[in-house]
Amino acid sequence: MTQKVCLLTLFLAVSTTFQASAQNGGPYDALVNDNTRFAFKFFHQSLAETSDTNVIIAPTALSADFAFLQNGAETKAREEILQAF
């Protein structure tokens, strides 16, 4: 039951991204696909570590946080952030 609720929450959050991508097409397709892949990987890892509790994440907020971090980082740190993703 818990996993179903978590999966439904993640699906609803990510589905709006898919809808925006499908409507626009354009230059953001790769970014949308990468963010979606990141969200699912992060969710699966979080769920694997805490399988007996509810898991709620905000993939858009996580992506924005790392974008801000990358934007303010020095050259070497920026390269390391990019390599991590």
C-alpha positions, 0 to 999 in steps of 0.5 A: 500500500505504501509503495503504491501511494509513493509511486502515485505521488511521484507519477503525478509530479512527473506527469505534468513535466511530460505533458509540458514536454509533449505540448511544446516539443522544442529545445527542452526535451533533453532537459525534461527527459534527464530530470525525469530519469533523475527523479525516478532514480532518486525515488527508487534509491530513497524507497530502497533505503526506507521501504517501510515508510512513506517517501515523498520527494520534489524532483523539480526542487532537487533539480533546481537546487543542483542547478543553483549549486552548479551556477555558483560553483567554481570551475572545478566544482562545477565540473564535478557536479556535472560528472555526478549527473 
